[in-house]
Amino acid sequence: MNTPVTPYVLAGRILSIIGMGFFAASAILLAIIPSWWALVAAAAFFPFLGLIVLVERYQAAHGMIGPELPVTEDEGDE
C-alpha cells in the first residue's frame, strides 16, 4: 500500500458495506413475502453502492490503492 488509509475512507467503506448488506438482505426477505417494501429496500441499496464507488475512486486518485511505486536507491537507505 502506498499510503495509510485515512479515517474518512475507512468510515466510508464501513458505512457503505453495512448499508449495502442491510438493504440487500431486507430487499430479499421482503421479496419473499411479497411486499412492495422490497422495492423501497432495493432502491435504498443504490446510494450505498454509489458511496463505495466514490470512496474507491477517491483512493485511486490519491494513490492509496494500486501498484506500489518502485523504490529508488536514495529512498531505500533510511
C-alpha positions in Angstrom: 0.0 0.0 0.0 1.4 3.4 -0.9 0.0 5.5 1.9 -2.1 4.8 5.0 -5.8 4.8 4.7 -7.5 7.9 6.1 -10.2 7.6 8.7 -12.7 9.1 6.3 -12.0 6.4 3.7 -12.3 3.7 6.4 -15.6 5.1 7.7 -16.9 5.4 4.1 -16.1 1.8 3.5 -17.7 0.5 6.7 -20.8 2.6 6.2 -21.3 1.6 2.6 -20.7 -2.2 3.3 -23.1 -2.2 6.2 -25.7 -0.2 4.3 -25.5 -2.4 1.2 -25.7 -5.6 3.2 -28.6 -4.4 5.3 -30.7 -3.2 2.4 -29.9 -6.1 0.1 -30.9 -8.6 2.8 -34.0 -6.5 3.6 -35.0 -6.5 -0.1 -34.5 -10.2 -0.4 -36.5 -11.0 2.7 -39.3 -8.6 1.8 -39.5 -10.0 -1.8 -40.1 -13.5 -0.3 -43.3 -12.2 1.5 -44.0 -10.5 -1.2 -44.3 -6.8 -0.2 -43.9 -3.6 -2.1 -41.4 -2.5 0.5 -38.9 -4.8 -1.2 -38.7 -2.2 -4.0 -38.1 0.5 -1.4 -35.3 -1.5 0.2 -33.8 -2.3 -3.2 -33.8 1.4 -4.1 -32.1 2.2 -0.8 -29.3 -0.1 -1.8 -28.0 2.1 -4.6 -26.9 5.2 -2.6 -24.6 3.0 -0.6 -23.3 1.4 -3.8 -22.6 4.9 -5.1 -20.8 5.7 -1.8 -18.4 2.8 -2.2 -17.7 3.7 -5.8 -16.9 7.3 -4.7 -14.6 6.1 -1.9 -12.7 3.7 -4.2 -12.3 6.4 -6.8 -11.0 8.8 -4.2 -8.5 6.2 -3.1 -7.3 5.5 -6.6 -7.0 9.3 -7.4 -4.9 9.9 -4.3 -2.6 6.9 -4.7 -3.9 4.9 -1.8 -4.5 1.8 -3.9 -2.8 0.5 -6.9 0.6 -0.8 -7.7 3.4 0.3 -5.4 6.0 2.7 -6.8 9.5 1.3 -7.3 12.0 2.2 -4.6 15.0 4.1 -5.7 18.4 3.8 -4.1 18.0 7.2 -2.3 14.7 6.1 -0.6 16.0 2.7 0.4 18.8 4.0 2.7 16.7 5.0 5.6 
